[in-house]
Amino acid sequence: SFPLQVLWAKVVPEMPKYEASSQLYVALKPLRDLGPHGQLILHAPTKFKLFCRLRPFFTRGNLPIGASCSGANNYAVIQLSGSDFLEQGVVYQFAVRVTNPAEDSLLAPTEWSVRLQTQDRQLVHESSQVPGYVLAPRAVARFAVAPSSQSVGARTWIRVQFKLETTLARASSNLLQLGAPEGFSFSCAEVQARDGFVLPSDAVLPAALPSFADLANVLEPPAAKGLEAYRNDGTTEDGKAIVDCRAAAVMGLMVDFTDDS
């Protein structure tokens, strides 16, 4: 007998909505080396479209610097240069553009495949059982808002609940916006106008809803105090407002990530 060497791989879309076009984040851990001029082939299920030929649609991640990508229909081919290689046991990550199929009651989550092969198309390692993802007509579901007071003109807290149908990856910039109807305004708009920033702990409190996670725990953190990038406790390391209330009826929230990265 001999140990089974499994090529672990994972695909996570930026937007798992029907017909949506977004970045598809791919991670894999080969257990065999892939040498110079080797190829990594990503094969999507039928009706998915992959595109990566142009630079904005291919994020190299930690693949070798000379790696290039070409794609057609439901295939994407990563080509290594003559001085590049993939090392066994290392987790590699990259992203390509994916367009999801239209809504179809018969379409079920199907498996993707990842193949490593030499320049002469000799198999090095392959997995045809990479789990796919569930598509939905919306990126947010089960949305509900409940105020603590319904008195006209009252300043009140609102409890917001929703189910996020989109995984937010650490590698991307993730903004959630809560928009209020005409005539409503968020109190944090006054704070931001006065102080120039909003403390997340003052604007976003734990909701303590059964079966729901608290959003406050996954907001992007500020830069560490003492670093040159630190501005205040309401601003991220790259200068974005963690809670953005510049528009009185819109609250923007910078989310760090919700996947298992």
Disulfide bonds with the S-S distance in Angstrom:
Cys52-Cys69 1.89
Cys188-Cys245 1.91
